[in-house]
């Protein structure tokens, strides 16, 4: 099993290196001492969507808990190149994605997922036990946003202002 993996990895690195040569990133006759590092970096960017610099992930991961697919799509369109957005349409899906992605940098939390009555307060409290990063309360109701902030969110925003607010909070 390990031998097959090593063979696959060698084959993949050679293939990625050839792609870099074809793209003109490396040219014959140049010093290619850092080919392996760049190849792995390019590979990670291609496979994960992350920008890599100095071995560290540049794109920030944001979990968005919002039941409106239209809003999710809009935010992916507006912010997709700046962040890795992880969308969750339900409380259960949000819990699963939170556990599956321990390197989340920020959480955006709608008050009513799904429906029209506030039901995410226990989720905010649960996430806050282990998550120290920024949590942004979003809702069309300022009263609901205030309730989410009192439950553990650091910031609040209207849904329309979320892209600007998220960029400001994460310093981009």
C-alpha positions as CSV (number, residue, x, y, z in Angstrom):
1,X,0.0,0.0,0.0
2,X,2.8,2.4,1.0
3,X,4.8,1.5,-2.2
4,X,1.7,2.3,-4.4
5,X,1.3,5.6,-2.7
6,X,4.9,6.5,-3.1
7,X,4.7,5.5,-6.8
8,X,1.6,7.6,-7.2
9,X,3.2,10.6,-5.5
10,X,6.4,10.4,-7.7
11,X,4.2,10.2,-10.8
12,X,2.1,13.1,-9.6
13,X,5.1,15.3,-8.8
14,X,6.7,14.5,-12.2
15,X,3.4,15.4,-13.9
16,X,3.1,18.6,-12.0
17,X,6.7,19.5,-12.7
18,X,6.1,19.0,-16.4
19,X,3.0,21.2,-16.2
20,X,5.1,24.0,-14.6
21,X,7.7,23.6,-17.4
22,X,5.0,23.8,-20.0
23,X,3.5,26.9,-18.4
24,X,6.9,28.6,-18.5
25,X,7.3,28.8,-14.7
26,X,10.5,26.9,-15.1
27,X,12.8,26.9,-18.1
28,X,15.6,24.5,-19.1
29,X,19.0,25.8,-17.9
30,X,17.6,27.6,-14.9
31,X,18.3,26.5,-11.3
32,X,15.4,24.2,-10.3
33,X,16.5,23.6,-6.8
34,X,13.1,24.7,-5.5
35,X,11.1,22.7,-8.0
36,X,9.7,20.3,-5.5
37,X,8.5,23.1,-3.2
38,X,6.8,25.0,-6.0
39,X,5.4,21.8,-7.4
40,X,3.8,20.9,-4.1
41,X,2.6,24.5,-3.6
42,X,1.0,24.6,-7.1
43,X,-0.5,21.2,-6.5
44,X,-2.1,22.3,-3.2
45,X,-3.5,25.4,-4.8
46,X,-5.0,23.4,-7.6
47,X,-6.4,20.6,-5.4
48,X,-7.8,22.8,-2.5
49,X,-8.3,26.2,-4.0
50,X,-6.0,27.7,-1.3
51,X,-3.3,30.2,-2.1
52,X,-0.1,29.0,-0.5
53,X,2.8,31.4,0.5
54,X,5.7,30.3,2.6
55,X,4.1,26.9,3.3
56,X,1.0,28.6,4.9
57,X,-2.5,28.9,3.7
58,X,-3.4,32.4,2.5
59,X,-7.1,32.1,1.8
60,X,-9.2,32.1,5.0
61,X,-11.9,29.5,5.5
62,X,-15.3,30.9,6.4
63,X,-18.3,28.7,7.5
64,X,-21.6,30.4,6.4
65,X,-24.7,29.1,8.2
66,X,-27.6,30.4,6.1
67,X,-30.7,28.6,4.8
68,X,-31.1,30.7,1.7
69,X,-29.4,29.2,-1.3
70,X,-29.8,32.5,-3.1
71,X,-27.8,34.3,-0.4
72,X,-25.2,31.6,-0.3
73,X,-24.8,31.8,-4.1
74,X,-24.5,35.6,-3.9
75,X,-21.8,35.5,-1.3
76,X,-19.9,32.8,-3.1
77,X,-20.0,35.0,-6.2
78,X,-18.9,38.1,-4.3
79,X,-16.3,36.5,-2.0
80,X,-15.3,33.2,-3.5
81,X,-11.9,34.4,-4.8
82,X,-11.0,36.0,-1.5
83,X,-12.1,33.2,0.9
84,X,-12.8,29.5,0.9
85,X,-16.5,29.6,1.7
86,X,-18.1,26.6,3.3
87,X,-21.9,26.8,3.1
88,X,-24.3,25.1,5.5
89,X,-28.1,25.2,4.9
90,X,-29.1,23.6,8.2
91,X,-28.0,23.4,11.8
92,X,-27.1,19.7,11.4
93,X,-25.0,20.5,8.3
94,X,-23.3,23.3,10.1
95,X,-22.3,21.0,12.9
96,X,-20.9,18.4,10.5
97,X,-18.9,21.0,8.5
98,X,-17.6,22.6,11.7
99,X,-16.2,19.3,12.9
100,X,-14.9,18.4,9.5
101,X,-13.0,21.7,9.1
102,X,-11.1,22.4,12.3
103,X,-9.1,25.2,10.5
104,X,-12.1,27.6,10.0
105,X,-11.1,31.2,10.4
106,X,-14.5,32.8,10.8
107,X,-18.2,31.8,11.1
108,X,-21.2,33.7,9.7
109,X,-24.4,32.7,11.5
110,X,-28.0,33.5,10.5
111,X,-30.5,33.6,13.3
112,X,-33.2,31.4,11.7
113,X,-31.9,28.3,10.0
114,X,-34.3,27.2,8.5
115,X,-37.5,29.1,9.0
116,X,-38.5,32.4,10.5
117,X,-38.0,31.9,14.2
118,X,-34.7,32.2,15.9
119,X,-33.2,28.8,16.5
120,X,-29.4,29.1,16.2
121,X,-28.6,30.4,19.7
122,X,-27.7,27.0,21.0
123,X,-25.4,26.4,18.0
124,X,-23.6,29.7,18.6
125,X,-23.0,28.7,22.3
126,X,-21.8,25.3,21.2
127,X,-19.4,26.6,18.6
128,X,-18.1,29.3,21.0
129,X,-16.9,26.6,23.5
130,X,-14.2,25.5,21.1
131,X,-14.0,28.3,18.5
132,X,-12.1,31.5,19.4
133,X,-12.3,33.3,16.0
134,X,-14.7,35.9,14.8
135,X,-18.4,34.9,14.6
136,X,-20.6,37.3,12.7
137,X,-24.4,37.4,13.4
138,X,-26.5,38.1,10.3
139,X,-30.2,38.6,10.1
140,X,-32.6,41.0,8.5
141,X,-33.9,41.7,12.1
142,X,-31.6,43.8,14.2
143,X,-33.3,42.3,17.3
144,X,-32.2,38.8,16.2
145,X,-28.7,40.0,15.5
146,X,-28.5,41.4,19.1
147,X,-29.7,38.1,20.5
148,X,-26.9,36.2,18.5
149,X,-24.3,38.7,19.8
150,X,-25.5,38.1,23.4
151,X,-25.2,34.3,22.7
152,X,-21.5,34.6,21.7
153,X,-21.1,36.3,18.3
154,X,-18.4,39.0,18.1
155,X,-19.9,41.1,15.3
156,X,-23.1,41.7,13.5
157,X,-24.1,42.6,10.0
158,X,-27.0,42.8,7.7
159,X,-27.1,40.3,5.0
160,X,-26.5,42.9,2.3
161,X,-23.4,44.3,4.0
162,X,-21.8,40.9,4.8
163,X,-19.2,41.0,2.0
164,X,-17.8,44.4,3.1
165,X,-18.0,43.5,6.8
166,X,-16.3,40.1,6.4
167,X,-13.4,41.8,4.4
168,X,-13.0,44.3,7.2
169,X,-13.1,41.8,10.0
170,X,-10.6,39.5,8.4
171,X,-8.3,42.4,7.3
172,X,-8.5,41.8,3.5
